[in-house]
Amino acid sequence: MASGREHLQIARRHLAAADAGSGNKTTRAWAAVALFYAAHELVHAVLAGLTELGDEFRHPVKPGGYDGTILTVAQWCGYINSEYKWLLYTSTGVYRGFMVGEEEYSDLRNDYFERIRSWVRDQLTEQGCSALPEFLTSEAPADR
C-alpha cells in the first residue's frame, strides 16, 4: 500500500499528463482521465493519513463500485463527493468513447479538480504535513 507521499508523487505525474494533453482536441478526453486519476491519488494521500479509519477505507482497491474509493469519499469526504463523482463519471465515459470539449475540460480542471486539490491541501495541513509539494500549494492555473 502506498504512503501518502507516494500518492502525491503519482498525483503529480497524472496531473502533468493531464495538463500536457489538455490543449489538443485529440488527446483532451484522455487528459480528463489523467485528471481524474490525479484527483484519485490526491484523495488517497489524505485517506492514508486518517489513522482512525480501517485499512479497507484508507486503502480501497478500486476507484468506483460499492467497495471502492467512491464509497469512502461519500462516507468520509463528503465535501468533495460530487466533484470526485463527476471526474470519475467523465473518466469512465471516455473509456466508452465520449469526447471532452475545451470548455468541459476547463470546468473539470479549474472547478472540480481545484476544489479537490484545495480540500486535500487543507486536510494534509490539518494532518500535520508541513512539506507539501509545490503543485499542491501553488495557485490554480488560468483557464486553458
C-alpha positions in Angstrom: 0.0 0.0 0.0 1.4 3.4 -1.0 2.1 6.1 1.5 0.6 9.5 1.4 3.8 10.9 -0.1 3.8 8.2 -2.8 0.2 9.0 -3.6 1.2 12.7 -4.0 4.0 11.8 -6.4 1.7 9.7 -8.5 -0.9 12.5 -8.5 1.8 15.0 -9.7 2.6 12.7 -12.6 -1.0 12.3 -13.6 -1.7 16.0 -13.4 1.4 16.7 -15.6 0.0 14.3 -18.2 -3.5 15.9 -18.0 -2.1 19.3 -18.4 0.1 18.2 -21.3 -2.8 16.6 -23.2 -5.5 19.2 -22.4 -4.7 21.6 -25.2 -5.2 19.1 -28.1 -8.6 18.1 -29.3 -7.4 14.6 -30.0 -5.9 14.0 -26.5 -8.2 16.1 -24.3 -10.5 13.3 -23.4 -7.6 11.2 -22.2 -6.3 14.3 -20.3 -9.6 14.2 -18.4 -8.9 10.5 -17.5 -5.5 11.5 -16.2 -7.1 14.4 -14.3 -9.5 12.0 -12.6 -6.6 9.8 -11.6 -4.6 12.8 -10.2 -7.7 13.6 -8.1 -8.0 10.0 -7.1 -4.4 9.8 -5.9 -4.8 13.1 -4.0 -7.8 11.7 -2.1 -5.7 8.6 -1.3 -3.0 10.8 0.1 -5.5 12.1 2.6 -7.0 8.7 3.3 -3.6 7.2 4.0 -3.2 9.7 6.9 -6.6 9.0 8.5 -5.5 6.6 11.2 -9.0 6.4 12.6 -10.2 4.6 9.5 -9.6 0.9 9.0 -7.4 -0.3 6.1 -10.4 -1.1 3.9 -11.3 2.6 4.0 -7.8 4.0 4.0 -6.7 1.8 1.0 -9.8 1.0 -1.1 -8.8 -1.2 -4.1 -11.0 0.3 -6.9 -11.9 3.9 -7.8 -15.6 3.1 -8.2 -18.1 0.5 -7.0 -19.5 -0.4 -3.6 -16.1 -1.3 -2.1 -14.1 1.4 -3.8 -12.9 4.9 -3.2 -16.3 6.4 -4.3 -18.0 4.9 -1.3 -15.2 6.0 1.0 -15.4 9.6 -0.4 -19.1 9.6 0.1 -18.8 8.4 3.7 -15.7 10.3 4.9 -15.0 13.1 2.5 -18.5 14.5 1.8 -17.3 18.0 0.9 -15.7 16.7 -2.3 -18.2 13.9 -3.1 -19.9 15.4 -6.1 -16.6 16.7 -7.6 -15.0 13.2 -7.2 -18.0 11.5 -8.8 -18.1 14.0 -11.7 -14.5 13.4 -12.5 -14.9 9.6 -12.2 -18.0 9.5 -14.4 -16.3 11.7 -17.0 -13.3 9.4 -17.0 -15.4 6.2 -17.4 -17.3 8.0 -20.2 -14.1 8.5 -22.1 -13.5 4.7 -22.0 -16.9 4.4 -23.7 -15.9 6.8 -26.4 -17.1 10.2 -25.1 -15.2 13.2 -26.2 -14.4 16.1 -23.9 -14.7 19.6 -25.2 -12.4 22.5 -24.3 -15.0 24.2 -22.1 -15.9 21.0 -20.3 -12.2 20.2 -19.7 -11.7 23.7 -18.3 -14.6 23.1 -15.9 -13.1 19.8 -14.8 -9.7 21.2 -14.3 -10.5 24.7 -12.9 -13.6 23.9 -10.8 -13.9 20.2 -9.9 -10.3 19.3 -9.7 -9.3 22.5 -8.0 -11.9 22.0 -5.2 -10.5 18.6 -4.6 -6.9 19.9 -4.7 -7.8 22.7 -2.2 -9.6 20.3 0.1 -6.6 17.9 0.0 -4.2 20.7 0.8 -6.3 21.7 3.8 -6.7 18.1 5.0 -3.0 17.3 4.7 -2.1 20.5 6.6 -4.5 19.5 9.4 -2.8 16.1 9.5 0.4 17.9 10.2 2.1 17.6 6.8 4.4 20.6 6.6 6.3 19.9 3.4 3.5 19.8 0.7 4.6 19.6 -2.9 4.5 22.8 -5.0 1.8 21.6 -7.3 -0.5 21.3 -4.3 0.3 24.7 -2.8 0.6 26.9 -5.9 -2.2 28.9 -7.2 -4.7 27.4 -9.6 -3.7 27.8 -13.3 -5.5 30.3 -15.5 -8.2 29.0 -17.9 -6.8 26.9 -20.7 
